[in-house]
Amino acid sequence: MRDLPPDDDNWFAERQWAVGRRVQAERIRQNLTQENLYLAARVDRRTLQALEAGSGNPTFATLHRIAYVLDVPLSDLVQ
């Protein structure tokens, strides 16, 4: 087991941003709009926008829906 980094807020924000970048990059790679993705994944538009901006804190279910629609392993998005 390991301890969290001393600057927990910054550490977590960096990871949120990275997940958002991965979702956005895969969405763009597949030539999908945000609207295509949030409708297909059945998530709120603002949730996807916040996720891609790195300011959201999505649930496991939301991340799983997005990964499923993008047809990528969830682990690829949250690595």
N, C-alpha and C positions, 0 to 999 in steps of 0.2 A: 504494500500500500504506500502511496505517496501523498504528501500534503499539497494543497493547492498553492499556486504561486502567491507571494506576498501581496501583489497588486491584483487581487481577484477580479475587480471590475474591468480593468483593462484586458486581462487575459480572456475573460469571457466575451467581451465586446469584439475582440479580434477573431474569435472563433465564430461568433454570430455573423460577422462580416464575411468570413471565408465561406460559410455555408451558403449565404446569399449569393455570393459570386459564382459558386459552383452551380446552383440552381439556374441562375441567369445565363451562364455560359452554355449549359446544356439546352436550355430552352431556345436560345438563339441558334445554337448549332443545328437544332431540329427545325429551324425556321418557324417557330411558334411565337405568337404574340402572347402577352400576359393574359389577355382575354381568353385565347384558346386554352391556355393552361389552367387558369382558375375555374373556368367552366367545366372542363373535362375532369379536373380533380375534385370538383364540387367544394371548393374552398372560397372564402370571401375574397373579393378583389383586394381589399385593404390588407388582408393577411399576406397575400402574395407580394404585394408592393412593399410592405414592411420587411418581409423576409429577404427579398432581393436587395433592399437598401441596407440590410444588416442591422436593422433596428427592431425586428420582430423577435418574438420568443414563441415559435410555433410548437404545437403539441406533437407528440410522436405520431399521432394519427394523421395530422396534416402533412408532415414530412413523408410519411409512408404513402399517402395518396399521391403526392407530387412525384415521388420516385416511381411509383407504379405507372402513372400516366406517361412519364418520360421514358419508361422501360429501362431504368438503370437501377442497380442495387442501391438500397438506402445507404449502405456503407460508403458508396462513392460520393454521396452528397455531404456526409457528416464526418469524413475522415479527419 
